[in-house]
Amino acid sequence: MITNDMLPLSKSRLLLQNASESPLGRITLSGYIKDSFGLPDTPLGLSPTSGMTWLLPRIVGLGRAMYLTLSAENIDADEAERIGLVDRVTEPGEVVAKAEAFARRVASYPRVGVAWTKLGFQRALESDFDAATRSEEEGELASFRSPDTRKRFRAFLDRER
């Protein structure tokens, strides 16, 4: 939740989390980090809440998730980007334009490749390496059935020659 005491803000952050509510299959959230961000639960005698034990290790890895929650150290926007907690750090007022530009770029790609990319990553989170590579192969075969994919791939090969 953004409160008035957090304004004016030094940096914006764009956080894309895995979900299915948006056209890209991800939720685009804009929020703000004034000077730093931290997880104060543990020093307060609380355990992580709001799905943090499931979500945070999937974003930054188990070791870093444990460190962030146990240390309760604050990190700034640039560090949040470096460790993968946020995907992009932008200047205030740019977050919507950046998110829309990204959405337009992905929307210009052949739909079959985008769909299989999203599905592949979602499947891989809950599977082993062999299952993930089988899913990739299935996606590749499905993608090459698309005339748009074949056309773009042919043009790519022609540029590489």
N, C-alpha and C positions, 0 to 999 in steps of 0.2 A: 504494500500500500504506500502510495506517495503522499506525503503530508506537506503542508506549507512550510514547515521548518527545513525541508530539504531543498528549498529554492533560495537563491539562484543556484543553478547546477553547473558543475565544471565540465562534465562529460555525460553523454548519453550512452546507453548500451542497447544493443539489439540482441535478444536472446531467442534462438530458435530451438524449440524442444520438439521431440517426437510426439506427434499426435495426428489425428485424422480430420480435424475440424476445418482446416484451410485447404485451398486448392493445391497447395504444395505438399499436403500431408503433414504439415508441421504448424505449430502455433507460432505466430510472430508476436512477440511481446516487446514492447518498448518500456524501458524503465530508466532509472537514473541512479548513478553512483555519485554522491556528492564528493567526498574525499576518499572514502573507503567503504568496504563492505565486509561483514563478518557474520559468523553464526554463533551467537552468544548463549545458546541453549545449555550446553554442558556446564559452564561455570555457574549458571543460575540453578543448577541441580536438575535440569530437565534433559530428557533424551530428545533426539531430533524428531520433528513432526512434519506434517504436510507431505509425506512421501519422500522425505529427504534421504532416508536410508536406502531406498530403491533407486531414486533418481540420481543423486550425486555420484555414486560410484560408477554409474554408466556414463557420466559426462567427463569426470576427471580421473577416474580410476579409484580402486579401493584404498590404496595407501594415502593418496592425497585427500580423499573424502574423510578418512579417519583423522588425518592431521588437521584439516580445516575445522572439523567439529570439536575435536579434543583440545586443540590449542586456542580456538576462538580468536585467532589472530585476524586482524583486518587486512584486506588486500585492496589495492586500487583497481581502477578499470583496466589499465594496461596489463596488470598481473592477471586479472580475471580472463582477459583475452589470451594471454600467453599460455595459461594452463587449460584452456578450453572450456572454461565456465561460461563464457559468452563467445559468440562467433565473430562479432564485429564491435569495434568501439568507434563511435562517430561523435562529431561535434553536436552540441544542442541544436535542435531544429532540423537535423539532417536524417534522423532515423527513419521517418516514414518514406521519404524520397529514396533512400538506400534500399529499404525493404521492397518498395514497389519496383524499383529497377531490377532487383534480383528476381522477383516474381515474374516480371515481363521476360527476362532472359530465359528462365527455365521454361516458361510457357511457350517460347518460340521453338523449343526442341521437339522432336517427334514424341508424341504422347506415349507410345509403347515403351520407349527406352526410359522415360521418366518413371512410368508406372513400375517397370521391372527393377529399376534402381532402388526405388523406395521399398518395394516388396522384398528385394534381396537383403537390404540392410535390416529390415524388421525381422525377417526369418533368421538371419545370421545371429541375432542377439540371443535366440533361444535354441541354437543348433550347434553341432560340432562342425569341424572344418570340412569333412567330406560332404555333409548335407548342404553346407553353404556353397561349395563349388558345384554340386549338382544343381542347385537352384540357379546359380550364375549361368550354367550351361543351358538350362531351360529358358532363362531370360534372353540369352543371346540368340537361341534358335527362334524364339518368338519375335524378337526384334528384327531379325533379318527377313521375316515374312512380310514386314511392312515396306511398301514401295518407297515411302519417304526415307526410311532408314537406309535402304539400298542406294537410293539416289545420293544422299548425303555422304555415305561411305565411299561411293564411287568418286564423287567430287574431292573428297579428302585424299584418296589414293592418287588422283590425277595431280593434285597440288604437291604431293610428296615426291613425284618423279622428276 
